[in-house]
Structure formats: C-alpha cells, structure tokens
Amino acid sequence: MADTLALEKLVLDVVDRFDDEKTQVPNLFGWKTPERRGGRQNRICWVPGDPSGALGGVTSARFPGGNPRSIGTLEETFTVYIEGRDQAHPEDELLQYKATRLVFDAWYRAAYLSVRNLLEIKSAAWLVEGKTRRHGATLRVVCSLQAMIPDQAYEVVTEPPYAVGFELGKSIEKLEVSP
C-alpha cells in the first residue's frame, strides 16, 4: 500500500512550500475545520470531499507501467476554504477581497507546483454571509485530484509511516489536524 496518498502528499507539499518560502498562512486539515472559521488570521482549511461529502468518481487506470501497477484512478474530491483578512482595515471590503485573493494565488501556485495537471478546480465561490461587517473574506474551492488506486494488498500498520522518522515527519508536525 502506498505510504502517502495523493491528497495527503498535496497538503504536505503546500505546507512545506509555504514554510520554505516564509508564507505565513496556517493550513488545517479535517472535517471540523469549516466550523472553526471566523478567526482573525489568514488560513487555509482542507476538507476531504465536496460540501455534500462526496468522495469523487473512479475511472480507468492512468500512467501504466508503475510498480505497483495502477488498477484505477480515484478522482478524489476535496474542498479548500481560503480565508483572508487585512487586519489594519477590517471593514474595507476591497482590502479583504485582496487579502483573500493573495492567499488563493499563493495556495494555487503551491498546489500546482506539487501536482501540476493532476489538480482540477471544479468550482469556486465566495462565501457571503448576511453580515454588515465582514472582517475578512472566504473562498470555498472544490477540487479534484487524480489519485492512483494501486494493485497492492493493504497491510495493517499500527502507526503511520511518518511517525517513525521518515522525511514526511518533518512536515506533518507543521500541519494542524482537527480533533
């Protein structure tokens, strides 16, 4: 079984790139992260599935000849909530829009450099609540990522492989996970 799944790799690559390039935007992962929205900082929340909870479709194998071979491709759906805030001008909507777009651009660049054309944005929408004061803005971006389904038996592992000193362990410590 693959040690790292496609979505996991994408998240960790974005976290690493942000860390390497000193992009000060926290990344959170998990189904509970949208409930914790509304803080006073820029951040990115990764949620498996689309807003309805759908995983995504399975299509034929791509990129033959690997070891293990691919027996299918999961077009894994995930949702990213991108939150931007201009702290100095909390009620200026133009500056809140700009702060959010800059976080989106940084996220998209890091994601593209990780997986190139395996990433597809299915939809993107501004989350507009009925507030008169926004104090930031949020984009909901629904994506799909081509993920190989390997022809390999699943071995039960008691601890994740990155917990025993693999290179990924460095990255996983920087990622916040919902309880």
N, CA and C of each residue as an Amber inpcrd file, in Angstrom:
protein
   537
   0.8420000  -1.1770000   0.0000000   0.0000000   0.0000000   0.0000000
   0.8890000   1.2440000   0.0000000   0.4450000   2.2550000  -0.6750000
   1.2220000   3.4900000  -0.7510000   1.3760000   4.0990000   0.6480000
   2.5700000   4.5680000   0.9410000   2.8210000   5.1950000   2.2360000
   2.1250000   6.5420000   2.3450000   2.0090000   7.2330000   1.2360000
   1.4160000   8.5590000   1.2230000   0.3700000   8.6210000   0.1210000
  -0.8290000   9.0300000   0.4690000  -1.9040000   9.1700000  -0.5110000
  -1.7800000  10.5090000  -1.2340000  -2.4220000  10.6140000  -2.3930000
  -2.2690000  11.8030000  -3.2350000  -2.6890000  13.0880000  -2.5250000
  -3.8440000  13.0980000  -1.8680000  -4.2900000  14.3180000  -1.1920000
  -3.3730000  14.6470000  -0.0210000  -2.9550000  13.6300000   0.7210000
  -2.0200000  13.8300000   1.8240000  -0.7270000  14.4690000   1.3150000
  -0.2010000  13.9500000   0.1970000   1.0350000  14.4930000  -0.3790000
   0.8450000  15.9470000  -0.8010000  -0.2900000  16.2440000  -1.4230000
  -0.5550000  17.6120000  -1.8560000  -0.5680000  18.5620000  -0.6590000
  -1.2860000  18.2020000   0.3890000  -1.3600000  19.0610000   1.5750000
   0.0330000  19.2870000   2.1590000   0.7800000  18.2040000   2.3220000
   2.1180000  18.3230000   2.9180000   3.0620000  19.1250000   2.0260000
   2.9380000  18.9720000   0.7050000   3.7670000  19.7610000  -0.2080000
   3.4570000  21.2490000  -0.0900000   2.1700000  21.6000000   0.0120000
   1.7990000  23.0110000   0.1620000   2.3340000  23.5490000   1.4830000
   2.1920000  22.7810000   2.5560000   2.7130000  23.2030000   3.8560000
   4.2250000  23.4160000   3.7770000   4.9310000  22.4790000   3.1610000
   6.3970000  22.6110000   3.0250000   6.7810000  23.8310000   2.1960000
   6.0880000  24.0480000   1.0820000   6.4200000  25.2020000   0.2260000
   6.1780000  26.4950000   0.9880000   5.0490000  26.5960000   1.6820000
   4.7690000  27.7950000   2.4730000   5.8630000  28.0000000   3.5120000
   6.2880000  26.9290000   4.1650000   7.3360000  27.0300000   5.1710000
   8.6570000  27.4720000   4.5330000   9.0290000  26.8420000   3.4160000
  10.2810000  27.1760000   2.7300000  10.3090000  28.6180000   2.2430000
   9.1560000  29.1040000   1.7780000   9.0840000  30.4460000   1.2040000
   8.6130000  31.4930000   2.2110000   8.4820000  31.0920000   3.4690000
   8.0870000  32.0010000   4.5560000   6.7030000  32.6180000   4.3190000
   5.8020000  31.8410000   3.7190000   4.4180000  32.2660000   3.5310000
   3.6750000  31.9480000   4.8240000   3.3230000  32.9660000   5.5660000
   2.7540000  32.8040000   6.9070000   1.2480000  32.5890000   6.8450000
   0.8360000  31.4150000   6.3430000  -0.5760000  31.0690000   6.2800000
  -0.7340000  29.6580000   6.8430000  -1.4060000  29.5190000   7.9950000
  -1.6010000  28.1880000   8.5750000  -2.5050000  27.3300000   7.6870000
  -2.2320000  26.0250000   7.6590000  -3.0440000  25.0520000   6.9560000
  -3.6350000  24.1060000   7.9830000  -4.9530000  23.9260000   7.9340000
  -5.6340000  22.9930000   8.8190000  -6.2530000  21.8990000   7.9550000
  -6.3970000  20.7010000   8.5030000  -6.9670000  19.5910000   7.7480000
  -8.0230000  18.8880000   8.5880000  -9.1510000  18.5880000   7.9880000
 -10.1660000  17.7920000   8.6640000 -11.5640000  18.3000000   8.4070000
 -12.5170000  17.4500000   8.7590000 -13.9210000  17.7660000   8.5040000
 -14.4500000  18.8470000   9.4210000 -13.8520000  19.0640000  10.5670000
 -14.3520000  20.0600000  11.5170000 -13.8020000  21.4570000  11.2540000
 -12.8400000  21.6040000  10.3740000 -12.1970000  22.9120000  10.1910000
 -13.1580000  24.0070000   9.7280000 -14.1380000  23.7430000   8.8400000
 -15.0290000  24.8550000   8.4650000 -15.8290000  25.3930000   9.6450000
 -16.1400000  24.5480000  10.6270000 -16.8700000  25.0010000  11.8050000
 -16.0570000  25.9800000  12.6260000 -14.7420000  25.8820000  12.5200000
 -13.8620000  26.7530000  13.3070000 -13.4800000  28.0060000  12.5370000
 -14.1940000  28.3410000  11.4790000 -13.8950000  29.5360000  10.7020000
 -14.2000000  30.7880000  11.4990000 -13.6690000  31.8890000  11.0360000
 -14.0150000  33.1640000  11.6250000 -12.9490000  33.7680000  12.5200000
 -11.7590000  33.2140000  12.5130000 -10.6770000  33.7910000  13.3040000
 -10.2100000  35.1050000  12.7200000  -9.1330000  35.6010000  13.2300000
  -8.6170000  36.8950000  12.7880000  -7.3140000  36.7610000  12.0190000
  -7.1480000  35.6760000  11.2880000  -5.9090000  35.4880000  10.5390000
  -6.2130000  34.8550000   9.1830000  -5.2540000  34.9920000   8.2730000
  -5.3440000  34.2730000   7.0070000  -5.1560000  32.7990000   7.3140000
  -5.8740000  31.9190000   6.6110000  -5.6590000  30.4920000   6.7910000
  -6.3120000  29.7090000   5.6680000  -5.8880000  28.4510000   5.5680000
  -6.4120000  27.5280000   4.5640000  -6.9020000  26.2920000   5.3020000
  -8.1310000  25.8910000   5.0260000  -8.7340000  24.7110000   5.6400000
  -9.0070000  23.6780000   4.5420000  -8.4080000  22.4890000   4.6580000
  -8.5650000  21.3960000   3.7050000  -9.5890000  20.4130000   4.2550000
 -10.6070000  20.0900000   3.4690000 -11.6560000  19.1690000   3.9020000
 -11.8350000  18.0980000   2.8290000 -11.6890000  16.8110000   3.1880000
 -11.9300000  15.7470000   2.2010000 -13.3740000  15.7830000   1.7170000
 -13.5830000  15.5190000   0.4270000 -14.9200000  15.5020000  -0.1570000
 -15.3860000  16.8830000  -0.5670000 -16.5200000  16.9070000  -1.2670000
 -17.1210000  18.1870000  -1.6130000 -18.0640000  18.5880000  -0.4770000
 -18.7400000  19.7440000  -0.5680000 -19.5990000  20.1650000   0.5400000
 -20.7020000  19.1610000   0.8960000 -21.0820000  18.2940000  -0.0370000
 -22.0870000  17.2660000   0.2670000 -21.4570000  16.0180000   0.8690000
 -20.1200000  15.9360000   0.8760000 -19.4200000  14.7820000   1.4200000
 -19.0000000  13.7620000   0.3780000 -19.2600000  14.0180000  -0.9080000
 -18.9220000  13.0660000  -1.9670000 -17.4100000  12.8840000  -2.0860000
 -16.9820000  11.6380000  -2.2550000 -15.5630000  11.2950000  -2.3880000
 -15.0190000  11.6450000  -3.7630000 -15.7830000  11.3530000  -4.8050000
 -15.3250000  11.5430000  -6.1820000 -15.5230000  10.2690000  -6.9640000
 -15.2960000  10.3100000  -8.2500000 -15.5080000   9.1540000  -9.1080000
 -14.2510000   8.3220000  -9.2990000 -14.4590000   7.1000000  -9.7830000
 -13.3480000   6.2190000 -10.1200000 -13.3730000   5.9940000 -11.6210000
 -12.2280000   6.1790000 -12.2570000 -12.1060000   5.9850000 -13.6930000
 -11.0250000   4.9450000 -13.9660000 -10.7690000   4.7110000 -15.2340000
  -9.7670000   3.7140000 -15.6070000  -8.3710000   4.1330000 -15.1560000
  -7.4880000   3.1510000 -15.1410000  -6.1090000   3.3890000 -14.7180000
  -5.4050000   4.3310000 -15.6870000  -4.5570000   5.1800000 -15.1260000
  -3.7290000   6.0780000 -15.9340000  -2.2790000   5.8100000 -15.5890000
  -1.3960000   6.2480000 -16.4290000   0.0420000   6.1200000 -16.2100000
   0.4390000   4.6600000 -15.9630000   0.2540000   3.7890000 -16.9600000
   0.5690000   2.3640000 -16.7860000   2.0690000   2.1340000 -16.6270000
   2.3920000   0.9540000 -16.1360000   3.7920000   0.5590000 -16.0490000
   4.4300000   0.7990000 -14.7070000   3.6850000   1.2830000 -13.7500000
   4.2560000   1.5370000 -12.4320000   4.4010000   0.2620000 -11.6200000
   5.0570000   0.3920000 -10.5020000   5.1980000  -0.7330000  -9.5900000
   4.8930000  -0.2250000  -8.1870000   3.7290000  -0.4990000  -7.6420000
   2.6980000  -1.3920000  -8.1590000   1.9300000  -0.7480000  -9.3070000
   1.3030000  -1.5950000 -10.0890000   0.5520000  -1.0690000 -11.2280000
  -0.7430000  -0.4210000 -10.7470000  -1.2400000   0.4810000 -11.5510000
  -2.4930000   1.1630000 -11.2450000  -3.6530000   0.3390000 -11.7870000
  -4.6730000   0.1300000 -10.9730000  -5.8680000  -0.5810000 -11.4480000
  -7.0460000   0.3700000 -11.5960000  -6.8700000   1.6190000 -11.2220000
  -7.9240000   2.6190000 -11.3560000  -7.4170000   3.9650000 -10.8940000
  -8.1950000   4.9820000 -11.1930000  -7.8640000   6.3390000 -10.7770000
  -9.0440000   6.9150000 -10.0090000  -8.7990000   7.2890000  -8.7790000
  -9.8050000   7.9800000  -7.9880000  -9.6690000   9.4630000  -8.2890000
 -10.7370000  10.0490000  -8.7720000 -10.7630000  11.4970000  -8.9520000
 -11.2490000  12.0750000  -7.6290000 -10.3040000  12.1140000  -6.6610000
 -10.6450000  12.4540000  -5.2860000 -11.0380000  13.9130000  -5.1560000
 -12.2190000  14.1110000  -4.5950000 -12.7490000  15.4500000  -4.4070000
 -12.3680000  15.9560000  -3.0180000 -12.0150000  17.2210000  -2.9410000
 -11.7550000  17.8620000  -1.6630000 -12.1280000  19.3320000  -1.7710000
 -12.3540000  19.9400000  -0.6280000 -12.7600000  21.3390000  -0.5720000
 -11.7270000  22.1090000   0.2370000 -11.3790000  23.2740000  -0.2640000
 -10.4250000  24.1410000   0.4230000 -11.1420000  25.4510000   0.7340000
 -11.1050000  25.8190000   2.0130000 -11.6400000  27.1130000   2.4390000
 -10.4460000  28.0390000   2.6120000 -10.4300000  29.1010000   1.8290000
  -9.3150000  30.0420000   1.8450000  -9.8110000  31.3380000   2.4670000
  -9.2180000  31.6770000   3.5990000  -9.6560000  32.8450000   4.3480000
  -8.5680000  33.9030000   4.3520000  -8.9660000  35.1160000   4.0210000
  -8.0300000  36.2290000   4.0100000  -8.5610000  37.3840000   4.8340000
  -7.6390000  38.0830000   5.4680000  -8.0200000  39.2210000   6.2890000
  -6.9450000  40.3020000   6.2150000  -7.3780000  41.5190000   6.0980000
  -6.4840000  42.6660000   6.2340000  -6.7630000  43.2330000   7.6210000
  -5.8390000  42.9670000   8.5480000  -6.0450000  43.3500000   9.9520000
  -6.1000000  44.8640000  10.1570000  -5.3640000  45.5930000   9.3420000
  -5.2830000  47.0380000   9.5340000  -6.5770000  47.7520000   9.1470000
  -7.3380000  47.1530000   8.2290000  -8.5680000  47.7850000   7.7380000
  -9.6990000  46.7500000   7.7100000 -10.1800000  46.3310000   8.8730000
 -11.1120000  45.2050000   8.9360000 -12.4560000  45.4280000   8.2450000
 -12.8400000  46.6650000   7.9940000 -14.1390000  46.9030000   7.3710000
 -14.0360000  47.3580000   5.9210000 -12.8430000  47.3850000   5.3690000
 -12.6530000  47.7620000   3.9640000 -12.7660000  46.4960000   3.1160000
 -13.8840000  46.3200000   2.4420000 -14.1380000  45.0860000   1.7020000
 -13.1890000  44.8890000   0.5250000 -12.7330000  45.9670000  -0.0950000
 -11.7750000  45.8230000  -1.1800000 -10.4790000  45.2060000  -0.6600000
 -10.0140000  45.6460000   0.5010000  -8.7900000  45.0970000   1.0710000
  -8.9930000  43.6640000   1.5800000 -10.2000000  43.3280000   2.0420000
 -10.4770000  41.9510000   2.4660000 -10.4920000  41.0280000   1.2430000
 -11.0730000  41.4980000   0.1510000 -11.0520000  40.7520000  -1.1070000
  -9.6120000  40.5160000  -1.5610000  -8.8190000  41.5910000  -1.5310000
  -7.4370000  41.4880000  -1.9910000  -6.6370000  40.5150000  -1.1260000
  -6.7870000  40.5870000   0.1880000  -6.0620000  39.6850000   1.0860000
  -6.4290000  38.2280000   0.7780000  -7.7000000  37.9680000   0.5340000
  -8.1440000  36.6000000   0.2490000  -7.6270000  36.1290000  -1.0960000
  -7.6990000  36.9850000  -2.1020000  -7.1780000  36.6090000  -3.4250000
  -5.6990000  36.3170000  -3.3790000  -4.9290000  37.0690000  -2.5950000
  -3.4950000  36.8160000  -2.4940000  -3.2180000  35.4680000  -1.8330000
  -4.0110000  35.0970000  -0.8210000  -3.8660000  33.7750000  -0.2030000
  -4.2460000  32.6970000  -1.2200000  -5.3290000  32.9130000  -1.9750000
  -5.7310000  31.9550000  -3.0090000  -4.6120000  31.7670000  -4.0260000
  -4.0400000  32.8730000  -4.5160000  -2.9710000  32.7840000  -5.5130000
  -1.7700000  32.0050000  -4.9810000  -1.4010000  32.2530000  -3.7210000
  -0.2750000  31.5310000  -3.1120000  -0.6100000  30.0460000  -2.9910000
  -1.8460000  29.7280000  -2.5700000  -2.2720000  28.3260000  -2.4580000
  -2.2510000  27.6430000  -3.8260000  -2.8320000  28.2980000  -4.8330000
  -2.9090000  27.6790000  -6.1550000  -1.5070000  27.4300000  -6.7140000
  -0.6260000  28.3760000  -6.5600000   0.7500000  28.2160000  -7.0490000
   1.4150000  27.0160000  -6.3820000   1.3210000  26.9370000  -5.0630000
   1.9470000  25.8300000  -4.3380000   1.3230000  24.4900000  -4.7270000
   0.0010000  24.4590000  -4.8860000  -0.6770000  23.2110000  -5.2750000
  -0.2920000  22.8230000  -6.7010000  -0.2680000  23.7840000  -7.6040000
   0.1090000  23.4930000  -8.9890000   1.5360000  22.9590000  -9.0730000
   2.4490000  23.5890000  -8.3610000   3.8390000  23.1410000  -8.4080000
   4.0040000  21.7400000  -7.8140000   3.0940000  21.3240000  -6.9620000
   3.1430000  19.9820000  -6.3860000   2.6300000  18.9200000  -7.3470000
   1.4700000  19.1550000  -7.9480000   0.8190000  18.0830000  -8.7220000
   0.5510000  18.4270000 -10.1860000   0.9090000  19.6150000 -10.5880000
   0.7330000  20.0760000 -11.9670000  -0.6990000  19.8560000 -12.4530000
  -0.8630000  19.1080000 -13.5420000  -2.1640000  18.9600000 -14.1910000
  -3.0410000  17.8720000 -13.5840000  -2.6520000  17.3000000 -12.4630000
  -3.4980000  16.3030000 -11.8020000  -4.5770000  16.9650000 -10.9450000
  -4.4800000  18.2680000 -10.7630000  -5.4230000  19.0380000  -9.9620000
  -6.4050000  19.7490000 -10.8800000  -7.6900000  19.6700000 -10.5270000
  -8.7150000  20.3950000 -11.2860000  -9.6230000  21.1130000 -10.3110000
  -9.8470000  22.4040000 -10.5650000 -10.8050000  23.1520000  -9.7560000
 -12.1740000  22.9500000 -10.3800000 -13.0790000  22.3620000  -9.6090000
 -14.4410000  22.0780000 -10.0730000 -15.3340000  23.3040000  -9.9360000
 -15.1810000  24.0180000  -8.8220000 -15.9540000  25.2380000  -8.6050000
 -15.2540000  26.0790000  -7.5490000 -15.5450000  27.3570000  -7.5800000
 -15.0190000  28.2730000  -6.5700000 -16.0820000  29.3340000  -6.3300000
 -16.3200000  29.6450000  -5.0580000 -17.3670000  30.6170000  -4.7320000
 -16.9800000  31.4020000  -3.4890000 -17.3700000  32.6540000  -3.4800000
 -17.2060000  33.4720000  -2.2830000 -18.2930000  33.0680000  -1.2960000
 -17.9370000  32.9040000  -0.0340000 -18.9330000  32.6480000   0.9990000
 -19.3600000  33.9970000   1.5500000 -20.5740000  34.3540000   1.2480000
 -21.0810000  35.6670000   1.6320000 -22.2170000  35.4430000   2.6250000
 -21.9360000  35.7400000   3.8780000 -22.9630000  35.6670000   4.8950000
 -23.7020000  36.9980000   4.9390000 -24.8000000  37.0430000   5.6180000
 -25.6160000  38.2460000   5.6730000 -25.1210000  39.2880000   6.6510000
 -23.8400000  39.3020000   6.9300000 -23.2900000  40.2650000   7.8840000
 -23.1380000  41.6350000   7.2270000 -23.2680000  42.6710000   8.0350000
 -22.9790000  44.0040000   7.5130000 -21.4930000  44.3080000   7.6320000
 -20.8000000  43.6150000   8.5560000 -19.3570000  43.7760000   8.7140000
 -18.6930000  42.4330000   8.4800000 -17.8290000  42.3710000   7.5160000
 -17.2280000  41.1020000   7.1300000 -15.9800000  40.7430000   7.9270000
 -15.0830000  41.6760000   8.1510000 -13.8230000  41.3930000   8.8390000
 -13.1020000  40.2170000   8.1930000 -12.9590000  40.2650000   6.8960000
 -12.2970000  39.1870000   6.1610000 -13.2290000  38.6170000   5.1110000
 -12.6810000  37.7260000   4.3030000 -13.4740000  37.0860000   3.2540000
 -13.0310000  35.6340000   3.1340000 -13.9300000  34.8070000   2.5900000
 -13.6380000  33.3810000   2.4520000 -14.0410000  32.9020000   1.0730000
 -13.1510000  32.1360000   0.4660000 -13.4390000  31.4310000  -0.7860000
 -13.5870000  29.9510000  -0.4770000 -14.5980000  29.3020000  -1.0670000
 -14.7250000  27.8480000  -0.9970000 -14.3680000  27.3100000  -2.3690000
 -13.3060000  26.5110000  -2.4450000 -12.8040000  25.9810000  -3.7050000
 -12.9540000  24.4620000  -3.6650000 -13.7550000  23.9220000  -4.5810000
 -13.9570000  22.4780000  -4.6620000 -13.0760000  21.9610000  -5.7920000
 -12.2310000  20.9830000  -5.4570000 -11.2260000  20.4810000  -6.3930000
 -11.3300000  18.9720000  -6.5280000 -10.6860000  18.4530000  -7.5750000
 -10.4740000  17.0070000  -7.6540000  -9.0060000  16.7830000  -7.9920000
  -8.5170000  15.6460000  -7.5040000  -7.1220000  15.2820000  -7.6730000
  -7.0670000  13.8410000  -8.1530000  -6.3460000  13.6000000  -9.2460000
  -6.2090000  12.2360000  -9.7520000  -5.2950000  11.4480000  -8.8180000
  -5.8390000  10.3690000  -8.2610000  -5.0900000   9.5530000  -7.3030000
  -5.1050000   8.1020000  -7.7700000  -3.9310000   7.5130000  -7.8620000
  -3.8170000   6.1250000  -8.2940000  -4.4020000   5.1760000  -7.2420000
  -5.1280000   4.1660000  -7.7240000  -5.5410000   3.0530000  -6.8740000
  -4.6030000   1.9080000  -7.2300000  -3.6930000   1.5270000  -6.3270000
  -2.6560000   0.5390000  -6.6600000  -3.1690000  -0.8980000  -6.5550000
  -2.5850000  -1.7610000  -7.3760000  -2.8360000  -3.2020000  -7.2940000
  -1.8640000  -3.7530000  -6.2570000  -2.2140000  -3.5390000  -4.9980000
  -1.3320000  -3.9210000  -3.9090000  -2.1820000  -4.1760000  -2.6760000
  -1.8700000  -5.2290000  -1.9580000  -2.6080000  -5.5640000  -0.7510000
  -2.3940000  -4.5000000   0.3120000  -3.4170000  -4.2580000   1.1010000
  -3.3300000  -3.3090000   2.2090000  -2.7730000  -4.0220000   3.4230000
  -1.6970000  -3.5020000   3.9540000  -1.1000000  -4.0660000   5.1620000
  -1.4990000  -3.1830000   6.3340000  -2.0260000  -3.8000000   7.3630000
  -2.4270000  -3.0350000   8.5370000  -1.1720000  -2.5570000   9.2530000
  -1.1180000  -1.2590000   9.5010000   0.0260000  -0.6500000  10.1650000
  -0.4940000  -0.0190000  11.4520000   0.1820000  -0.2490000  12.5640000
  -0.2800000   0.3100000  13.8320000   0.0440000   1.7880000  13.9670000
   1.1080000   2.2530000  13.3320000   1.4820000   3.6600000  13.3790000
   1.6870000   4.1580000  11.9530000   1.3250000   5.4210000  11.6830000
   1.5940000   5.9600000  10.3500000   3.0950000   5.9220000  10.0640000
   3.4930000   5.6680000   8.7990000   4.9170000   5.5640000   8.4850000
   5.7080000   6.8120000   8.8160000   5.0920000   8.0100000   8.7520000
   5.8390000   9.2260000   9.0210000   6.1480000   9.3790000  10.5090000
   5.5030000   8.5820000  11.3730000   5.7540000   8.6860000  12.8040000
   7.0610000   8.0000000  13.2090000   7.6650000   7.2470000  12.2980000
   8.8830000   6.5280000  12.6490000  10.1170000   7.1240000  11.9950000
  10.0670000   8.3960000  11.6550000  11.2730000   9.0990000  11.2380000
  11.4600000   9.2890000   9.7570000  10.4490000   9.0750000   8.9400000
  10.5950000   9.3580000   7.5240000  10.6350000  10.8650000   7.3160000
  11.0410000  11.3040000   6.1500000  11.1560000  12.7270000   5.8330000
   9.8210000  13.4440000   6.0270000   8.7050000  12.7710000   5.7620000
   7.4080000  13.4160000   5.9010000   7.1320000  13.8430000   7.3340000
   7.7470000  13.1930000   8.3060000   7.5290000  13.5430000   9.7040000
   7.8100000  14.9980000   9.9870000   8.7580000  15.5680000   9.2600000
   9.0950000  16.9730000   9.4360000   7.9060000  17.8470000   9.0590000
   7.2080000  17.4660000   7.9930000   6.0970000  18.2650000   7.5070000
   4.8470000  18.0770000   8.3460000   4.5780000  16.8650000   8.7330000
   3.3210000  16.5750000   9.4070000   3.2010000  17.3270000  10.7310000
   4.3230000  17.6360000  11.3580000   4.2900000  18.3770000  12.6150000
   3.7920000  19.7940000  12.4200000   3.9250000  20.3480000  11.2250000
   3.5140000  21.7140000  10.9560000   2.0510000  21.8120000  10.5780000
   1.3940000  20.6910000  10.3540000   0.0100000  20.6620000   9.9130000
  -0.8950000  20.4710000  11.1020000  -1.8720000  21.3460000  11.2540000
  -2.8340000  21.1940000  12.3380000  -3.9350000  20.2580000  11.8730000
  -4.3480000  19.3270000  12.7180000  -5.3910000  18.3750000  12.3810000
  -6.5300000  18.5540000  13.3520000  -7.7570000  18.5620000  12.8300000
  -8.9220000  18.7100000  13.6820000  -9.0140000  17.5700000  14.6780000
  -9.3990000  17.8410000  15.9170000  -9.5580000  16.7720000  16.9030000
 -10.7780000  15.9270000  16.5850000
